[in-house]
């Protein structure tokens, strides 16, 4: 019970610190939601039924799925690992190890904050998209929630791996970008998956971004995500989580 209380207090403090960073709030929340509303409202083709999407409009499932993916990836591969490495670099985690507050409580608090921000960004994406672009609500809500949880777990586990192996903040920021942009491409951010060559789409199927983005799209459209993509996300979550637990250093 004491550990839960400590983590909750740390989460409250870390939340205030997070909100003082305009860049973090902008990239995690404002950018994805703004892109959805700006591009969805200004590009007519985004609001027209697309035969390649089963007659749905891109703003009904595919585009919001990509914006949700963008938000979570920015948090998991940039915000979270950078914050943890800076704390380790400045000796915060080492000093905490000499107090009753364990460093693991700070790790849990950081995870809670970033997951909470991801949920807020997702809720705003779906809510404002519905009001402004007449996006339908997720047609399979619990399927969507399960995919969101599994995909977020996989991406945050990868982010913890980055924090585990990066020696300083410059390296973790560069390494995060080196992982982030290829994964965004393979997730369909710049070239939709249905337009990818077969070999590239097959590679995308086995990446966390490709599997997560397609599963979000399927769930938003009321379809059952492919078993392959669920298995890929579970595999990434387990492997990256185990690697992060084994490699993570508090000092």
C-alpha positions as MATLAB code, in Angstrom:
seq = 'XXXXXXXXXXXXXXXXXXXXXXXXXXXXXXXXXXXXXXXXXXXXXXXXXXXXXXXXXXXXXXXXXXXXXXXXXXXXXXXXXXXXXXXXXXXXXXXXXXXXXXXXXXXXXXXXXXXXXXXXXXXXXXXXXXXXXXXXXXXXXXXXXXXXXXXXXXXXXXXXXXXXXXXXXXXXXXXXXXXXXXXXXXXXXXXXXXXXXXXXXXXXXXXXXXXXXXXXXXXXXXXXXXXXXXXXXXXXXXXXXXXXXXXXXXX';
ca = [
       0.000    0.000    0.000;
       2.867    2.367    0.866;
       4.480    1.681   -2.508;
       1.246    2.531   -4.314;
       0.903    5.776   -2.327;
       4.520    6.725   -3.055;
       4.085    6.015   -6.753;
       0.896    8.095   -6.833;
       2.645   11.048   -5.182;
       5.589   10.778   -7.555;
       3.183   10.585  -10.487;
       1.512   13.812   -9.348;
       4.876   15.597   -9.120;
       6.078   14.188  -12.447;
       2.816   15.201  -14.110;
       3.371   18.829  -13.110;
       6.920   18.645  -14.451;
       5.650   17.078  -17.693;
       3.079   19.839  -18.187;
       5.827   22.444  -17.806;
       7.459   21.077  -20.964;
       5.504   22.633  -23.862;
       7.362   20.537  -26.446;
       6.301   17.254  -24.823;
       2.650   18.318  -24.664;
       2.751   19.650  -28.229;
       4.244   16.568  -29.865;
       2.237   14.036  -27.849;
      -1.186   15.701  -27.964;
      -1.428   18.863  -30.059;
       0.462   17.626  -33.132;
      -1.480   14.372  -33.775;
      -4.875   15.938  -33.029;
      -4.019   19.047  -35.038;
      -2.890   16.993  -38.034;
      -6.096   14.966  -37.937;
      -8.320   18.037  -37.888;
      -6.259   20.129  -40.314;
      -5.609   17.468  -42.954;
      -8.933   15.695  -42.475;
     -10.783   18.985  -42.875;
      -8.764   20.424  -45.770;
      -8.094   17.409  -48.038;
     -11.345   16.354  -49.751;
     -10.081   12.864  -50.617;
      -9.735   12.066  -46.911;
     -13.511   12.477  -46.597;
     -14.464   10.406  -49.654;
     -15.190    6.662  -49.590;
     -12.157    4.675  -50.720;
     -12.677    1.264  -52.404;
      -9.250    0.178  -51.101;
     -10.616    0.677  -47.577;
     -13.804   -1.259  -48.166;
     -15.782    1.869  -49.005;
     -14.813    3.697  -45.820;
     -13.327    7.175  -45.746;
      -9.685    7.508  -44.678;
     -10.820    9.695  -41.737;
     -13.099    6.922  -40.479;
     -10.359    4.514  -39.381;
      -7.017    4.646  -41.185;
      -6.046    8.267  -40.569;
      -7.075    8.408  -36.880;
      -5.261    5.115  -36.299;
      -2.070    6.660  -37.677;
      -2.435    9.745  -35.466;
      -2.926    7.558  -32.383;
       0.125    5.539  -33.410;
       2.148    8.753  -33.860;
       1.252   10.017  -30.393;
       2.149    6.776  -28.621;
       5.399    6.340  -30.548;
       6.556    9.874  -29.713;
       5.893    9.224  -26.033;
       7.408    5.739  -25.992;
      10.507    6.347  -28.102;
      11.320    9.949  -27.208;
       9.673   11.414  -24.115;
       9.907    8.441  -21.733;
      13.459    7.215  -22.454;
      14.851   10.768  -22.535;
      13.382   11.585  -19.117;
      14.737    8.380  -17.555;
      18.229    8.790  -19.012;
      18.396   12.417  -17.836;
      17.440   11.302  -14.328;
      20.144    8.629  -14.397;
      22.679   11.019  -15.934;
      22.095   13.583  -13.178;
      22.317   10.968  -10.418;
      18.665   11.276   -9.383;
      18.070    7.513   -9.502;
      21.283    6.801   -7.575;
      20.334    9.239   -4.818;
      16.825    7.829   -4.640;
      18.273    4.358   -3.991;
      19.534    5.626   -0.602;
      16.066    6.799    0.479;
      12.875    4.890    1.337;
      11.584    5.905   -2.115;
      12.772    3.230   -4.496;
      13.875    4.137   -8.058;
      11.326    1.626   -9.347;
       8.587    3.927   -8.007;
       9.868    6.713  -10.256;
       9.916    4.312  -13.208;
       6.317    3.301  -12.468;
       5.299    6.962  -12.123;
       6.863    7.831  -15.485;
       5.058    4.940  -17.152;
       1.741    5.992  -15.591;
       2.154    9.568  -16.821;
       3.044    8.603  -20.375;
       0.275    6.027  -20.640;
      -2.156    8.595  -19.228;
      -1.074   11.167  -21.817;
      -1.494    8.543  -24.560;
      -5.043    7.869  -23.366;
      -5.860   11.602  -23.300;
      -4.425   12.095  -26.795;
      -6.402    9.119  -28.091;
      -9.638   10.327  -26.487;
      -9.166   13.792  -28.005;
      -8.373   12.304  -31.412;
     -11.552   10.233  -31.421;
     -13.770   12.827  -29.736;
     -12.751   15.882  -31.760;
     -12.595   13.795  -34.929;
     -16.204   12.749  -34.324;
     -17.337   16.337  -33.742;
     -15.382   17.963  -36.567;
     -15.148   15.229  -39.198;
     -18.109   13.006  -38.325;
     -15.755   10.115  -37.537;
     -17.659    7.134  -36.148;
     -16.901    5.869  -32.660;
     -14.823    2.653  -32.539;
     -17.129   -0.039  -33.871;
     -15.533   -2.651  -31.599;
     -14.622   -0.677  -28.482;
     -13.263   -3.505  -26.336;
     -11.255   -4.863  -29.229;
      -9.862   -1.375  -29.757;
      -9.048   -1.044  -26.045;
      -7.247   -4.404  -26.046;
      -5.215   -3.504  -29.137;
      -4.384   -0.101  -27.622;
      -3.139   -1.724  -24.406;
      -1.087   -4.425  -26.133;
       0.471   -2.096  -28.715;
       1.278    0.544  -26.096;
       2.936   -2.097  -23.924;
       5.129   -3.211  -26.827;
       6.201    0.335  -27.737;
       6.861    1.457  -24.162;
       8.900   -1.708  -23.581;
      11.053   -0.752  -26.579;
      11.386    2.746  -25.125;
      12.604    1.260  -21.839;
      15.175   -0.749  -23.790;
      16.463    2.497  -25.293;
      16.682    4.020  -21.815;
      18.486    0.919  -20.572;
      21.334    0.973  -23.084;
      21.777    4.712  -23.785;
      24.734    6.181  -21.834;
      23.511    9.793  -21.974;
      20.668   12.012  -23.132;
      22.250   12.892  -26.497;
      22.563    9.234  -27.407;
      19.021    8.344  -26.337;
      17.571   11.259  -28.339;
      19.541   10.294  -31.442;
      18.815    6.598  -30.985;
      15.133    7.280  -30.415;
      14.926    9.257  -33.665;
      16.831    6.521  -35.520;
      14.220    3.991  -34.371;
      11.181    6.295  -34.559;
      11.259    7.433  -38.183;
      11.794    4.025  -39.852;
       9.042    2.563  -37.677;
       6.692    5.413  -38.595;
       7.371    4.726  -42.268;
       6.737    0.991  -41.848;
       3.584    1.817  -39.907;
       2.182    3.559  -42.988;
       2.678    7.179  -41.942;
       3.960    8.387  -45.326;
       3.066    5.467  -47.595;
      -0.200    3.688  -46.746;
       0.276   -0.015  -46.134;
      -2.139   -0.959  -48.917;
       0.101    0.893  -51.398;
       3.337   -0.729  -50.220;
       5.033   -3.361  -52.396;
       4.282   -6.856  -51.142;
       7.751   -7.422  -49.681;
       7.662   -4.089  -47.809;
       4.177   -4.773  -46.470;
       5.341   -8.196  -45.270;
       8.261   -6.571  -43.436;
       5.814   -4.069  -41.946;
       3.669   -6.934  -40.626;
       6.497   -7.987  -38.303;
       7.321   -4.539  -36.947;
       5.567   -3.165  -33.846;
       4.410   -0.062  -35.722;
       3.061   -1.965  -38.722;
       1.238   -4.522  -36.575;
      -0.061   -1.873  -34.168;
      -1.187    0.591  -36.841;
      -3.040   -2.054  -38.845;
      -4.644   -3.523  -35.715;
      -5.850   -0.068  -34.645;
      -7.270    0.510  -38.128;
      -9.062   -2.848  -38.067;
     -10.499   -2.246  -34.595;
     -11.716    1.257  -35.470;
     -13.382   -0.146  -38.585;
     -15.143   -2.840  -36.561;
     -13.026   -5.654  -37.958;
     -11.135   -8.336  -36.067;
      -7.377   -7.629  -36.038;
      -5.250  -10.249  -37.733;
      -3.905  -12.949  -35.420;
      -0.446  -12.439  -36.919;
      -0.408   -8.792  -35.839;
      -1.589   -9.613  -32.319;
       1.116  -12.268  -32.027;
       3.759   -9.822  -33.309;
       2.750   -7.201  -30.739;
       2.748   -9.752  -27.928;
       6.177  -10.985  -29.009;
       7.642   -7.480  -29.060;
       6.100   -6.703  -25.657;
       7.553   -9.830  -24.044;
      11.001   -9.706  -25.656;
      11.525   -5.955  -25.214;
      10.131   -6.076  -21.688;
      12.493   -8.879  -20.661;
      15.448   -7.121  -22.289;
      14.625   -3.843  -20.534;
      14.328   -5.577  -17.153;
      17.657   -7.324  -17.648;
      19.607   -4.343  -19.023;
      18.163   -1.385  -17.131;
      20.660    0.384  -14.868;
      19.751    2.787  -12.112;
      23.244    4.340  -12.061;
];
